[in-house]
Amino acid sequence: MYGFDSYVAIGDSFTEGLNDDLPDGTFRGWADRLAEILAEGRPDFQYANLALRGKMLDEILEEQLPIALAVKPDLVTLCAGGNDIIVPGADVDAVAARLEAGVAKLREAGIPVLIFNGPDTKYLSVMHVLRGKVGIYNAHLWAIADRHGAKMVDMWAMAPLHDRRAWSDDRLHFTPEAHRRIALRAAEVLGVPVADDWREPWPASEQPSTWITSRRSDLEWTKAHLLPWIRRQLKGESMGDGLSPKRPELAPLLPLEQIEAAAVSLPAEQLLPAREIHHHAS
């Protein structure tokens, strides 16, 4: 209907969908939600999601990009480089140059590309120190999109993402509501009409933050998320080690209701088959 009969999503945890949980223990995320919008009323629509948490840009370009080029879908979404630029001492310009090479290959193959810039971290305690790096990377991404005719989802300008409720406790991944809004914004950029508006304001907050609660939150976040991340970096480990993409091949989408019903109806010891339903059959 809108020129997209197939869609491949490549990237890291953002595109895999952390932390937009499904009942079977997998993640839905904005990419699945976008695929559902594109597939509405179209049983022939096919979708693959090769993204995996913890992946660095070079891994995405070496492992996921060739698959997207081989199947040549009607749309590829690419969001990558975030895990690279947050590493202390990272060369943001070099990361952007490597990403541009990947975008260029997709566009030279005639594949429409949708890329995402980084959100504004100004409103996130501690994480606001990354704002300068993200801003520089975003400037490169806009230039890349312009040079190669890619479309851009401008998350930096999405005011709803400035609200703390858009972010999970780890301050790196989005909540389900934020994923929903990002999917709506992506559909809008693609020219696909949607019923809901991603700009809708959040409800008034019932629990205003205080200096004490903010500092307590910072301490809890440091213990639960920052220190484990530092340990993984020092050991050369990744959150995605030993895991596989949730949708490794183009396949029709199962209605979300069927996935949820399958997971809810199964006993706990049989949840692994429910995951396989979501990974392969959906």
Helices and strands as residue ranges (DSSP letters): E 6-11, H 13-16, H 29-39, E 46-49, H 57-59, I 60-64, H 65-71, E 75-79, H 82-85, H 92-108, E 113-116, G 127-130, H 131-148, E 151-153, G 159-162, G 164-166, H 176-189, H 211-221, I 222-226, H 227-235, E 247-252, H 256-265, G 268-270, H 271-276, I 277-281
